[in-house]
């Protein structure tokens, strides 16, 4: 099966397309299609491995040349590393910053020295979700995250209202660790209040 390109729409899609919906280049040529700057993904099978990968591009003309690069090399690692898409109000990537992958790996290694195995598993799953969310947005460095990203990440969780505060506690702990290491100049999760629930009156969800 040949590799294919498609655009995956983000929660803050400027064209107001449904979150996680997909459109092709053909779809976007139709009259009155609302243009946006959501990332273009490539999908298909190389050497028996099916994968969907963010190209880091938002223009079809920029993403199209990556297809033959992958196909000639027959490897998902052949194309350049994704770059953050232009104008979506995300901070510019600082080459001297800390990659999200490194921040997560370092945090989990240190966290694992004192946390119970079951707790480590919960944090690992949460931070793997954070990395996937970052990839969808084209983020590479940890300092690209802001309070609005935290809110949208929280909105992507399919959990009960009572579970949200516990997950937010994990997210705050991770970003506080990044802040203490001076990888970011503020903890964006600290600025996001937990949503009000019927149980919030007891003070534990604040």
C-alpha positions as CSV (number, residue, x, y, z in Angstrom):
1,X,0.0,0.0,0.0
2,X,1.5,3.4,-1.0
3,X,2.0,6.0,1.7
4,X,-0.7,8.6,2.0
5,X,-0.9,12.1,3.4
6,X,-3.8,13.6,5.4
7,X,-4.3,16.5,7.7
8,X,-5.4,15.8,11.3
9,X,-7.3,18.7,12.8
10,X,-6.5,20.0,16.3
11,X,-8.8,21.1,19.0
12,X,-7.9,24.8,18.2
13,X,-8.2,24.3,14.4
14,X,-8.5,27.8,12.8
15,X,-10.9,26.4,10.2
16,X,-13.1,25.1,13.0
17,X,-13.0,21.5,11.7
18,X,-14.0,18.8,14.2
19,X,-11.2,17.8,16.6
20,X,-9.2,14.8,15.2
21,X,-11.1,14.7,12.0
22,X,-9.0,14.2,8.8
23,X,-9.0,15.8,5.4
24,X,-7.1,15.0,2.3
25,X,-5.5,17.4,-0.2
26,X,-8.4,16.6,-2.5
27,X,-11.0,17.6,0.2
28,X,-9.2,20.9,0.7
29,X,-9.4,21.8,-3.0
30,X,-13.2,21.9,-2.8
31,X,-14.8,25.3,-3.0
32,X,-15.4,27.1,0.3
33,X,-13.2,24.7,2.3
34,X,-12.0,26.5,5.4
35,X,-8.2,26.5,5.4
36,X,-6.2,26.0,8.6
37,X,-2.7,25.3,9.9
38,X,-3.2,21.9,11.4
39,X,-0.3,19.4,10.9
40,X,-0.1,17.0,7.9
41,X,0.5,13.3,8.8
42,X,1.8,10.5,6.6
43,X,0.5,6.9,7.0
44,X,1.3,3.6,5.5
45,X,3.4,0.5,5.8
46,X,7.2,0.3,5.4
47,X,9.1,-3.0,5.8
48,X,6.0,-4.5,7.4
49,X,5.5,-1.8,9.9
50,X,2.3,0.4,9.7
51,X,2.7,3.8,11.2
52,X,1.1,7.3,11.3
53,X,3.7,10.0,11.6
54,X,3.5,13.8,11.9
55,X,5.4,15.4,9.0
56,X,5.8,18.7,10.8
57,X,4.4,20.4,7.8
58,X,1.1,22.2,7.2
59,X,1.4,23.0,3.5
60,X,0.8,20.1,1.0
61,X,3.6,21.3,-1.2
62,X,6.0,21.0,1.7
63,X,4.7,17.6,2.9
64,X,4.4,15.9,-0.6
65,X,8.2,15.6,-1.2
66,X,8.6,13.6,2.0
67,X,6.8,10.6,0.5
68,X,9.6,9.5,-1.9
69,X,12.2,10.1,0.8
70,X,10.5,7.5,3.0
71,X,9.8,5.1,0.1
72,X,13.3,5.2,-1.3
73,X,14.8,4.5,2.2
74,X,12.0,2.1,3.1
75,X,12.4,3.4,6.6
76,X,10.3,5.6,8.9
77,X,13.5,7.3,10.1
78,X,14.5,8.5,6.7
79,X,12.7,11.9,6.6
80,X,13.8,14.9,8.6
81,X,12.6,15.3,12.2
82,X,9.2,17.1,12.3
83,X,9.4,20.9,12.7
84,X,6.7,22.8,14.6
85,X,4.0,24.2,12.2
86,X,4.1,28.0,11.7
87,X,1.7,30.6,13.1
88,X,-0.5,28.9,15.7
89,X,0.7,31.2,18.5
90,X,3.1,28.5,19.8
91,X,6.4,29.8,21.1
92,X,9.3,29.4,18.7
93,X,11.5,26.4,19.2
94,X,14.7,27.3,21.1
95,X,17.6,25.1,19.9
96,X,19.0,25.5,23.4
97,X,15.8,24.3,25.1
98,X,15.0,20.9,26.5
99,X,13.3,18.3,24.3
100,X,10.0,16.9,25.6
101,X,11.3,13.4,25.1
102,X,14.3,14.1,27.4
103,X,12.2,15.9,30.0
104,X,9.8,12.9,30.3
105,X,12.6,10.3,30.3
106,X,14.6,12.2,33.0
107,X,11.5,12.8,35.2
108,X,10.4,9.2,35.1
109,X,13.9,7.9,35.9
110,X,14.1,10.0,39.0
111,X,10.4,9.5,39.9
112,X,11.0,5.7,39.7
113,X,13.6,5.8,42.4
114,X,11.0,6.4,45.2
115,X,7.5,5.7,43.7
116,X,5.7,2.4,43.9
117,X,5.5,0.4,40.7
118,X,1.7,0.9,40.3
119,X,2.2,4.7,40.7
120,X,5.1,4.7,38.2
121,X,2.8,3.0,35.7
122,X,0.1,5.7,36.0
123,X,2.6,8.5,35.5
124,X,4.2,6.7,32.6
125,X,0.9,6.3,30.8
126,X,0.0,10.0,31.5
127,X,3.3,11.3,30.2
128,X,3.1,9.0,27.1
129,X,-0.2,10.7,26.4
130,X,1.5,14.1,26.9
131,X,4.1,13.2,24.3
132,X,1.5,12.0,21.8
133,X,-0.4,15.3,22.3
134,X,2.8,17.2,21.8
135,X,3.5,15.4,18.6
136,X,0.0,16.2,17.3
137,X,0.7,19.9,17.9
138,X,4.1,19.8,16.4
139,X,5.8,20.6,19.7
140,X,9.4,19.5,20.3
141,X,10.6,21.5,23.3
142,X,9.0,21.4,26.7
143,X,8.9,25.2,26.9
144,X,6.4,25.3,24.0
145,X,3.7,24.3,26.4
146,X,1.4,27.0,27.8
147,X,-1.7,27.1,30.0
148,X,-4.0,26.8,27.0
149,X,-2.2,23.6,25.9
150,X,-2.8,22.2,29.4
151,X,-6.5,22.9,29.2
152,X,-6.8,21.3,25.8
153,X,-4.8,18.3,26.9
154,X,-7.2,18.0,29.9
155,X,-10.2,18.2,27.5
156,X,-8.8,15.2,25.5
157,X,-9.2,12.9,28.5
158,X,-12.1,10.5,28.4
159,X,-12.4,10.1,32.2
160,X,-14.9,11.0,34.9
161,X,-14.9,14.4,36.5
162,X,-13.6,12.9,39.8
163,X,-10.6,11.5,38.0
164,X,-9.5,14.8,36.3
165,X,-8.0,16.4,39.5
166,X,-5.8,13.3,40.1
167,X,-4.5,13.4,36.6
168,X,-4.0,17.1,36.8
169,X,-1.9,16.5,39.9
170,X,0.4,14.3,37.8
171,X,0.7,16.9,35.1
172,X,1.5,19.7,37.6
173,X,4.1,17.5,39.3
174,X,5.9,16.9,36.0
175,X,5.9,20.5,34.9
176,X,7.0,21.6,38.4
177,X,10.0,19.2,38.0
178,X,10.8,20.9,34.7
179,X,10.5,24.3,36.3
180,X,12.8,23.3,39.2
181,X,15.4,22.2,36.6
182,X,15.1,25.6,34.8
183,X,13.9,24.0,31.6
184,X,10.8,26.3,31.6
185,X,10.4,29.7,33.2
186,X,7.0,28.9,34.7
187,X,4.7,25.9,35.5
188,X,1.9,26.2,32.9
189,X,-0.2,23.6,34.8
190,X,-0.1,25.6,38.0
191,X,-2.1,28.3,36.2
192,X,-5.0,25.9,35.3
193,X,-7.7,25.4,37.9
194,X,-9.4,22.1,38.3
195,X,-13.0,22.1,36.9
196,X,-15.8,22.6,39.4
197,X,-17.6,19.4,40.4
198,X,-20.2,18.4,42.9
199,X,-17.4,17.2,45.1
200,X,-15.3,20.4,44.9
201,X,-16.9,21.8,48.0
202,X,-14.9,19.5,50.2
203,X,-11.7,21.4,49.2
204,X,-9.8,18.3,47.9
205,X,-10.2,19.2,44.2
206,X,-8.8,22.7,44.5
